[in-house]
């Protein structure tokens, strides 16, 4: 029963995600003559040159990639992605395109609105356990072949080539710039939905005065801190390592407190996408 409920939930998320992505593509991205990366970006350029439907073109581009994913990645991953690609093509060409009008107003507003909707749609599809194919498959294949190349860099390289190609296809340098805005906004929306907006900052402080710094954190910032004993590898000096997570807005105050307590403290700062526990999100909220 639980598995059935999860499947229905994932299908619903995928339906809503492909609908939002189709609205973004047909109503905002396509009329603005921009190609914000991925298979959809290539399909938009093909549509501009030949008039071939964007959804069908995206599906055709994904077919060889799906075969490669089946061969070299995972059969279940390829099947889930194939189902999403097919659903997306049908949604775009047979549902959204015939029924929804295209927005022909301000181009900047088009790329921002399209980026937000694409980000929302892709985030829902990712939550459902599927992907939209395209550059995601290519980046996974590249990472499998070249493990030292991060997926983020691979995606950046692929989307960058699509953006540069859009300049030649649309004969307008602004096409790449507006496409970059769309890509950036969609990425930010995806991160906000998948990881939440309640991000934080993790601070690691190597200091000779760990008790004083911890006391300042608890009294002034009302945050917890953990003290771990440490020894300098070169000097052999006994130090304390203070671990603390704060909200981004609290970090400037924390930096002042650390400097006042120990001007010679060694501080390492790490941005965190999710923080669970007292003062942040409860663990059960991650589901």
Secondary structure by P-SEA (a helix, b strand, c coil): caaaaaaaaaaaaaaaaaaaaaaaacccccccccccccaaaaaaaaaaaccccaaaaaaaaaaaaaaaaaccccaaaaaaaaaaaaaaaaaacccccccbbbbcccaaaaaaaaaaaaaaaaaaaaaacccccaaaaaaaaaaaacccccaaaaaaaaaaaaaaaaaaaacccaaaaaaaaaaaaaaaaaaaaacccbbbbbbbbbcccaaaaaaaaaacccbbbbbbbbbcccccbbbbbbbbcccccaaaaaaaaaaaacccbbbbbbbbccccccccccccccc
